[in-house]
Amino acid sequence: MGSFSFFDKYVKIVDRTDTIKYTGQVIAVKGLMIESKGPRGVIGEICRICIGTEGESVLAEIVGLEDTTVRLMVYGDTKGIEIGDEVIASGHVLEVPVGNGLLGRVIDATGKPYDGKSELAPEDYYPAIASPPNPMERKPVNRRMMTGVRAIDSLLTVGKGQRIGIFAGSGVGKSTLMSIIARNTNADVNVIGLIGERGREVLDFINRDLGVEGLKRSVLVVSTSDQPSIARLRAAYVTTAIAEYFRDQGKDVMLMFDSVTRFAHAQREIGLATGEPPAQRGYPPSVFDMLPKLLERTGTNSKGSITAFYTVLVDGDDMDEPIADKVRGTLDGHIVLKRSLAQKQHYPAIDVLASISRLSKRVSGPQTLKAVQQVKRWMADYAQQEEMILAGVYQKGNSPEIDIAIEKHQAIEEFLCQEEREHVTMEDTLQKLSALSGIEIPESEYVESPAVKR
């Protein structure tokens, strides 16, 4: 048995090796696009372009076919590629090395180590592009996921297997919110995709935001903004495939994806380069076809769950721009970060009234729901009259509801604000919510599945 396990990885390599080698030659380099005569291949297949005579090569993916012309996009720099360079088909689409050895590691868009540590010893390979779970085999979402963010765990409760978007303009606190969730969640594994991020932010996120303890149970997939669009695109699929592997092991996975907007930008670059016509605001139709196919892969299946947080960078704080609109309609809820709150140093800058968690009622106890409704009612009453209150026009006594909303406003603000390093438990959150609302929440609702105990 010991000898079998020793040779097992070599057997897998042999099984994945294509014994028939199909080759072609580069005939044109057009910006992001490489054209070659041959090899025989399919859309999505990985090829290797041999550069010069020094034995160097670069990976590329087939993105278009026309007669004998194959269009490829490289995962690296096109520098050095010339007419006549050999193109060798691998015989398979992009596959991701998976296994428990990924925990604590940082990898790139092709599944290779990005952290300078040892090579990965994968237990298996998962296809980067896969179909969503059969909807008839998905387990219901009926367990609560703790995020460690008081505003979310109380007023926007998230269930295990729920998919939710974080919508915000630039510099409003998306990455900071994600780091709080990554450190404090009760998920078994974190899978974090940093797609199109600034290079500076990668180490900042790992060292400052995630920390040593957070990294131990996390896998990071990184494709920075300077990398080719195909690398940014495929990094999104690699991130999702790794989360699917851990879900298939029966684990509760927290997937954090930053950001969907840059994924869409990468596909826009590829679509326009391959001749697709621009549609909504310059986005080709393929972008709107690919988004739900990617987002629907997360959630529950018959074995485990992937709770997914997708950040969406809304251009000019426009919540109705095409990508934001498409994502909002696909996911199970949205959290809106508001610039005016951030400017007031209200962190996290969550606009509770503009946000919604569609599954919160399934995973919260009845008394918790009553407390949430009461606090939101006070917030709505205050927001409706805020201009008059701040201008001094509103006279106390005109409305008992508004009077109590004014009285509770400061306490609600203090409840929703949270320091970045503040550790918050679900018990602490619900106790404070109970004290704030005046509605008693029994200890039986502190558990993971309080809704089933009604």
C-alpha positions in Angstrom: 0.0 0.0 0.0 2.9 2.3 0.8 4.6 1.8 -2.5 1.3 2.4 -4.4 0.8 5.8 -2.6 4.5 6.7 -3.5 3.9 6.1 -7.2 0.4 7.3 -7.3 1.3 10.9 -8.3 3.4 9.6 -11.2 0.5 7.4 -12.4 -1.7 10.5 -12.4 0.8 12.4 -14.5 1.0 9.5 -17.0 -2.8 9.3 -17.2 -3.1 13.1 -17.9 -0.4 13.0 -20.6 -1.6 13.1 -24.2 0.4 10.6 -26.2 -0.4 12.2 -29.6 1.2 15.6 -30.0 -0.6 18.2 -32.2 1.5 21.1 -33.2 1.2 24.4 -35.2 3.2 27.5 -36.0 2.7 31.1 -35.0 1.6 33.2 -38.1 0.7 36.5 -36.5 0.9 38.5 -33.2 -1.9 41.1 -32.9 -1.7 42.9 -29.6 -3.2 40.5 -27.1 -4.0 37.9 -29.7 -1.7 35.2 -31.1 -2.7 33.5 -34.4 -1.3 30.2 -35.4 -1.7 27.7 -38.2 -2.8 24.7 -36.2 -2.6 22.8 -33.9 -5.8 20.8 -33.8 -7.6 21.8 -30.6 -10.8 22.9 -29.0 -11.9 26.2 -27.4 -10.5 26.4 -23.9 -7.6 24.0 -24.6 -4.2 24.9 -23.1 -1.3 25.1 -25.5 2.4 25.8 -25.0 4.2 28.3 -27.3 7.9 27.6 -27.6 9.9 30.8 -27.8 13.1 30.8 -29.8 15.8 28.2 -29.3 16.5 28.7 -25.6 13.9 26.2 -24.5 11.6 29.0 -23.0 7.8 28.6 -23.4 4.6 30.3 -22.4 1.2 28.9 -21.7 -1.7 30.0 -23.9 -5.4 29.2 -24.3 -7.4 28.7 -27.4 -10.1 31.4 -27.6 -11.1 31.3 -31.2 -11.1 29.0 -34.3 -11.4 29.9 -38.0 -10.6 27.3 -40.7 -7.0 26.3 -39.9 -6.3 29.5 -38.0 -6.2 29.1 -34.2 -6.5 32.2 -32.0 -4.8 32.1 -28.6 -4.3 34.4 -25.6 -1.1 33.9 -23.5 -1.0 33.6 -19.7 2.2 35.7 -19.7 4.1 38.3 -21.7 4.0 38.1 -25.5 7.6 39.5 -25.6 9.9 37.3 -27.7 7.2 35.5 -29.6 7.9 35.5 -33.3 6.5 34.1 -36.6 7.3 30.4 -36.9 7.4 29.6 -33.1 6.0 26.1 -32.4 2.6 25.8 -30.7 2.0 22.5 -28.9 -1.5 21.5 -27.8 -1.7 19.8 -24.4 -4.9 17.8 -25.1 -6.8 19.1 -22.1 -8.4 22.3 -20.8 -7.1 24.2 -17.8 -7.2 21.9 -14.7 -6.5 22.9 -11.1 -4.3 20.9 -8.7 -6.4 20.4 -5.5 -5.9 18.9 -2.1 -5.4 19.9 1.6 -1.8 20.9 0.6 -3.3 24.1 -0.8 -4.2 25.5 2.6 -1.9 28.4 3.5 -0.7 28.7 -0.1 -0.9 31.5 -2.7 -1.3 30.3 -6.4 -1.6 31.9 -9.8 -4.2 31.6 -12.6 -2.7 28.3 -13.8 -2.6 26.7 -10.4 1.1 27.2 -9.9 2.7 28.4 -6.6 2.9 32.2 -6.4 4.4 32.4 -3.0 8.0 31.2 -3.7 7.4 28.0 -1.6 7.7 24.4 -2.7 5.8 22.9 -5.6 2.3 21.6 -4.9 1.6 17.9 -4.4 -2.0 17.7 -5.6 -4.3 15.0 -4.5 -6.4 15.4 -7.6 -7.2 17.8 -10.5 -10.4 19.7 -11.0 -11.5 21.3 -14.3 -11.4 25.1 -14.0 -14.6 25.4 -16.0 -17.4 23.2 -14.7 -21.2 23.1 -14.6 -23.2 24.3 -11.6 -24.7 21.6 -9.3 -28.0 20.0 -10.3 -30.6 22.3 -8.7 -32.6 19.2 -7.6 -29.6 18.0 -5.6 -28.8 21.3 -3.7 -29.4 21.1 0.0 -31.6 23.8 1.5 -30.0 26.8 3.1 -31.1 26.5 6.8 -27.9 27.1 8.8 -26.5 30.5 9.8 -23.0 31.5 8.7 -21.1 33.8 11.2 -19.1 36.5 9.5 -17.8 38.4 12.6 -19.4 41.6 11.2 -22.0 42.8 13.7 -24.1 44.6 11.1 -24.3 41.5 8.9 -24.8 38.9 11.6 -27.7 40.8 13.1 -29.6 42.8 10.5 -28.4 41.0 7.3 -27.9 37.4 8.4 -26.2 35.1 5.9 -26.9 31.4 5.6 -24.4 28.7 4.8 -24.5 28.2 1.0 -25.9 31.7 0.3 -24.3 33.9 -2.4 -24.2 37.6 -1.7 -22.7 40.7 -3.4 -20.8 43.5 -1.8 -21.5 46.6 -3.9 -19.3 49.7 -3.5 -17.3 52.4 -5.3 -13.6 52.5 -5.0 -12.0 53.2 -1.6 -15.1 52.6 0.5 -13.9 49.5 2.4 -14.6 46.4 0.4 -11.2 44.7 1.0 -11.3 45.6 4.7 -14.8 44.1 5.1 -13.6 40.9 3.4 -10.6 40.7 5.7 -12.8 40.9 8.8 -15.0 38.1 7.4 -11.9 35.9 6.5 -10.5 36.2 10.0 -13.7 35.7 12.0 -16.0 33.4 10.0 -16.9 29.9 11.3 -16.4 28.3 7.9 -14.0 25.3 7.6 -12.0 26.8 4.7 -11.5 30.2 3.1 -10.9 30.4 -0.6 -10.0 34.0 -1.7 -9.7 35.2 -5.2 -7.9 38.5 -5.8 -8.7 39.2 -9.4 -7.2 42.3 -11.0 -6.0 43.7 -7.7 -3.1 46.2 -7.5 0.2 44.3 -6.8 0.8 46.3 -3.6 -2.5 45.1 -2.1 -1.7 41.4 -2.4 0.9 41.2 0.4 -1.0 43.9 2.4 -4.0 41.6 2.4 -2.0 38.5 3.4 0.1 40.1 6.1 -2.0 42.9 7.5 -5.6 41.9 6.8 -5.6 38.1 6.8 -2.7 37.4 9.3 -1.0 34.1 10.1 -4.0 32.4 11.7 -6.3 33.4 8.8 -3.8 32.2 6.2 -3.6 28.7 7.7 -7.1 27.8 6.7 -7.1 29.8 3.5 -6.2 29.4 -0.2 -5.4 32.5 -2.2 -5.6 32.8 -6.0 -4.0 35.9 -7.3 -4.0 37.5 -10.7 -2.9 41.2 -10.5 -4.1 44.0 -12.8 -0.9 44.0 -14.8 -1.4 40.4 -16.0 -3.0 39.5 -19.3 -6.8 39.4 -19.4 -7.0 35.7 -20.0 -5.0 35.2 -16.7 -7.5 37.4 -14.8 -10.4 35.6 -16.4 -9.2 32.1 -15.6 -8.1 33.0 -12.1 -11.8 33.4 -11.3 -12.6 29.9 -12.5 -9.6 28.5 -10.6 -10.8 30.1 -7.4 -14.3 28.6 -7.9 -12.9 25.1 -8.7 -10.8 25.0 -5.5 -13.9 26.0 -3.5 -15.8 23.2 -5.3 -13.2 20.6 -4.3 -13.4 21.5 -0.6 -17.2 21.5 -0.8 -17.1 18.0 -2.3 -15.1 17.0 0.8 -18.2 17.9 2.9 -16.8 21.2 4.2 -18.5 24.5 4.7 -16.4 26.8 2.5 -16.2 30.6 2.5 -15.5 32.0 -1.0 -14.4 35.6 -1.2 -14.1 37.0 -4.7 -12.6 40.5 -5.3 -13.9 41.5 -7.8 -16.6 40.4 -10.3 -16.2 43.8 -12.1 -12.6 43.1 -13.1 -13.5 39.6 -14.2 -16.1 41.2 -16.5 -13.5 43.7 -17.7 -11.1 40.8 -18.6 -13.8 39.1 -20.7 -14.7 42.4 -22.4 -11.1 42.7 -23.5 -11.0 39.2 -24.8 -14.5 39.4 -26.5 -13.6 42.6 -28.3 -10.2 41.2 -29.4 -11.9 38.1 -30.9 -14.4 40.3 -32.9 -17.5 40.3 -30.7 -19.7 43.3 -31.1 -20.0 45.6 -28.1 -23.5 45.7 -26.5 -24.3 47.3 -23.2 -21.8 50.1 -22.3 -19.1 48.4 -24.4 -19.6 44.9 -22.8 -20.0 42.1 -25.4 -22.8 39.6 -25.0 -20.4 36.9 -23.8 -19.9 38.8 -20.5 -23.6 38.5 -19.6 -23.6 34.8 -20.6 -20.5 34.0 -18.5 -21.5 35.8 -15.2 -24.4 33.5 -14.2 -22.5 30.4 -15.2 -19.7 31.4 -12.8 -21.9 32.6 -10.0 -24.3 29.6 -10.0 -21.4 27.2 -9.4 -21.3 28.2 -5.7 -24.0 27.5 -3.1 -24.9 24.1 -1.7 -24.7 20.7 -3.3 -25.4 17.2 -1.9 -22.1 17.2 0.1 -21.2 20.6 1.5 -21.7 24.3 1.0 -19.9 27.3 -0.5 -21.0 30.6 1.0 -19.8 33.3 -1.5 -19.2 37.0 -1.1 -18.6 38.7 -4.5 -17.4 42.3 -4.5 -18.7 44.5 -7.3 -17.0 47.8 -8.1 -19.8 50.1 -9.1 -18.4 52.8 -11.5 -19.3 56.2 -10.2 -21.4 54.6 -7.4 -24.0 53.8 -10.1 -25.9 50.8 -8.8 -27.7 50.4 -12.1 -24.7 49.9 -14.3 -24.9 46.6 -16.4 -22.5 44.4 -14.3 -24.0 45.5 -11.0 -27.5 45.0 -12.3 -26.8 41.5 -13.7 -25.0 40.3 -10.5 -27.6 41.7 -8.2 -30.3 39.8 -10.1 -28.3 36.5 -9.9 -27.2 36.4 -6.3 -29.2 35.8 -3.0 -28.7 39.3 -1.6 -26.6 42.4 -1.7 -24.7 44.5 0.8 -24.3 48.1 -0.3 -21.3 50.2 1.0 -22.1 53.9 1.0 -19.4 56.5 0.4 -21.2 59.1 2.6 -21.0 56.7 5.6 -17.3 56.1 5.0 -16.7 59.9 4.8 -18.3 60.1 8.3 -15.8 57.4 9.5 -18.7 55.0 10.0 -17.0 51.6 9.4 -18.0 49.2 8.0 -19.8 51.6 5.7 -22.8 49.3 5.2 -26.1 51.0 4.2 -28.4 48.6 6.0 -31.6 49.9 4.5 -30.3 49.6 0.9 -29.0 46.1 1.6 -30.9 42.8 1.7 -30.2 39.2 2.6 -32.9 37.1 0.9 -32.4 34.1 3.1 -32.1 35.8 6.5 -35.6 34.8 7.6 -34.7 31.1 7.0 -31.7 31.2 9.3 -32.8 33.5 12.1 -35.0 32.7 15.1 -38.5 34.3 15.5 -37.4 36.7 18.3 -34.3 37.7 16.4 -36.5 38.6 13.4 -38.7 40.7 15.6 -35.7 42.6 17.0 -34.3 43.1 13.5 -37.6 44.5 12.2 -37.9 46.9 15.1 -34.4 48.3 14.6 -34.9 48.6 10.8 -38.2 50.4 11.4 -36.4 53.0 13.6 -33.7 53.4 11.0 -36.2 53.9 8.2 -38.2 56.5 10.3 -35.1 58.5 11.0 -33.8 58.3 7.4 -37.2 59.6 6.1 -37.0 62.7 8.2 -33.2 63.1 8.5 -33.0 66.4 6.6 -35.7 68.0 8.6 -34.1 66.7 11.9 -30.6 68.0 11.0 -32.0 71.3 9.9 -33.9 71.7 13.2 -37.3 71.9 11.4 -38.8 68.8 13.1 -40.5 69.6 16.4 -40.4 66.9 19.1 -43.8 65.6 19.8 -45.1 65.7 16.2 -44.7 61.9 15.8 -44.1 59.4 18.6 -42.5 57.0 16.1 -40.0 59.6 14.9 -39.3 60.7 18.5 -38.2 57.3 19.5 -36.2 56.9 16.2 -34.3 60.1 17.1 -33.8 58.8 20.7 -32.4 55.4 19.4 -30.3 56.8 16.5 -27.0 57.2 18.4 -27.3 53.8 20.0 -28.0 52.2 16.6 -25.0 54.0 15.0 -22.7 52.7 17.8 -24.1 49.2 17.3 -23.4 49.2 13.6 -19.9 50.6 13.8 -17.1 48.1 14.5 -13.3 48.4 14.7 -11.3 46.4 12.1 -9.6 44.2 14.7 -12.7 43.9 17.0 -13.6 40.2 17.6 -17.4 39.8 17.7 -19.2 36.6 18.5 -22.7 35.7 17.5 -23.8 35.5 21.2 -22.4 39.1 21.8 -24.1 40.4 18.6 -27.5 39.0 19.5 -27.3 40.1 23.1 -26.6 43.7 22.0 -29.4 43.5 19.4 -31.7 42.4 22.2 -30.7 45.3 24.4 -31.0 47.8 21.6 -34.5 46.6 20.4 -35.9 45.9 23.8 -37.0 42.4 22.6 -35.7 39.4 24.5 -33.8 36.9 22.3 -33.6 33.5 24.0 -30.3 31.5 24.1 -31.9 28.8 21.9 -31.6 31.3 19.0 -27.8 31.7 19.4 -27.2 28.3 17.7 -26.4 27.7 14.1 -29.9 26.6 13.0 -32.3 28.6 15.2 -35.0 28.7 12.5 -35.8 25.0 12.5 -36.6 25.2 16.2 -39.6 27.4 15.8 
